[in-house]
Each structure stands twice: as structure tokens, then as C-alpha cells.
Amino acid sequence: MNRETRVNLLLLVLLLAVPFVADALGQTFTVTLVTRIAILALAAVGLNIALGLGGLVSFGHAAFFGIGGYAAGILASHAMSGEPMLFGFEGSAQMPVIWIVAMLAAGLVSLAIGVISLRTSGVYFIMITLAFAQMVYYFAISWPAYGGEDGLSITLRNGFPGLNTMRPTEFFLVCFGVLAVALVLSALLSASRFGAALQAARQNEVRLASIGIAPMPIRLTAFVLSAMITAVAGALYADLNRFVSPSMLSWHMSGELIVLVILGGTGRLMGPVAGAALFVLLEFWLGGITERWQFFLGLILLVTVLFARGGVIGLFAGKERHG
């Protein structure tokens, strides 16, 4: 077991243990804070597949995050009211059903976006993904049936079989479990032949094509998988707040997800978790000191990019990378 693996395991154990200690001490807010870390980490795990492994700097992942949130809000609202949706479907208040719908919706949208945007590269790819995300954002604003600019409330948190999700620790367990599955999937992808081809496409797509592997299908598959994972995080985020709004679709959210990946360590397995933890804790701590906490977060990000390119995980684990 090398150093990075030990750091990864320690980080996971801390993330799992803190909510139970906080709950025993009656600090419900801390449980909610760590749950937010787990959800944002899940979204960043999705982005890390595209950005970290594939080198795809997407400024459009807020679209998939928001699609997941709206899937949770819309399905829950129809389940509560009993009003049928398309094809007579009455909605659902069960998380597994909502996650499947969120992944399917985000998968279809990301497939359409990816087919177009992956024909470009560099700054053009960034701008096209941003443009598509803004299109989805303005569509949500102009959709009065589901709140428009005001957003959509979720009266009761959606359920999960065998658990009471209204209890903070039990909802945290759901989020942590999904995050753990996503991390395992990310590790398997990274270690697979698909992951090797994806990283080869990032480094030199001409050389990859010369050995008979087309980069486009590899990148498109990674982009769609990335979007689907991020959509599940969006659904959980909507359940955490019991509210979904167009702000989940804004370019600020896309930028925030990129910051999480860079802070933790681009391409590192636990980079998204470390980045999410650092971001949320700094937001909480600096936000209590000054209203301009984003300025200081920007300085920290600048220092990370210039002097710690391996992110937080790189600082503690050294230069060696281990999935």
C-alpha cells in the first residue's frame, strides 16, 4: 500500500466518521455540511472522468447537475400532486427511480452536446459546452410550469428503501454510498483499457488513431458517463436543500466543479473529495469572517495551480499517482 492509497483511505474514513461523531454531539449542522461535501465530491468525480482522465475542460457540467436536480424536483412534485406526466407516469418520490431518470435525461442531453462539442478542442470546446449549458439554464428560467426563475420546492425529501432520509445521518449514508460506488467506478475506468485509451487521447490523439483506435467514441463515452454521475449528484443536492432552482444550471456552478477538481488534484481518484472538503470548509470558515471569501479562495486556487499541481492529494501523497 503506497502513500497515496493511505491518504485516500484516511480521507474516506474521516468523511464517514465525522457525521456520526457530530450527530452524537448534537451538531446537526455539521452533518449537513459533510453531506454537502459528499454530494459536491460526487459531482466532481463525474467531472474528473472527463477533465482528469480525458483532458476535457467542460464548462457545461452545471447543465447535467441541474438536470439531476430538476428530475428530483419534477418527479417529486408530480408524485405529491398525483398529476400525470408524459405517458401517464405519475412521478416518483423514491431516490433510485429519480436517479435512473436523472441519468437517462443527462445521458441523452450529454450525448447530443458531446457529438457537437467534441468535434472541437481547447478554448472552442470550453465555449461550446458553456453555450449549451446556458441554453439549458435559460430554458429552465422560461419554464413557468416548474417555477421558472423562482425554482421548485420539494416538500418532503425523497425516500430510499429501508432508510428515513429525513434523518441527517441516514441521508448522509445514502450520499456516501453513492459516492463510494462512483469512486469505485472511477478507479475501475482509470485502470481499464478504456481508461488507458482515454488518457492516450488526452496526450496524443493522432498517435492513438494511428494504432486503430478512434478518439471520438472514447471521449464521447467518457463525456456521457461523466454527465450521468454529475446528474445523480444534482438529484441528491436538490434533496439536501429540498429545493431546485436555475442557479444549479448556471456557469458559476460549472466553474465551482472545476475548482473542486483542481483543488483536490486533477486526475487523482480522491481529488474530488479532497477538493470538495477544502472548498466547503473554506466557504464556511472564510464566509464567517468576510463577505469577500471568494477573493481568498481565488488566491488559494492560484497558489495551488502555481505550486501544487497535484492539488491537496498531491501535497500529502507526493508525486506518485495511484488510482
Secondary structure, DSSP 8 states (H G I E B T S, - for coil): --HHHHHHHHHHHHHHHHHHHHHHTT-HHHHHHHHHHHHHHHHHHHHHIIIIIT----S-HHHHHHHHHHHHHHHHHHHHH----GGG-----BHHHHHHHHHHHHHHHHHHHHHHHTTS-HHHHHHHHHHHHHHHHHHHHT-GGGTGGG-EE-SS--BBTTB-TTSHHHHHHHHHHHHHHHHHHHHHHHHSHHHHHHHHHHH-HHHHHHTT--HHHHHHHHHHHHHHHHHHHHHHHHHHHTEE-GGGGSHHHHHHHHHHHHHH-TT-TTHHHHHHHHHHHHHHHHHTT-TTHHHHHHHHHHHHHHH-TTHHHHHHH-S----
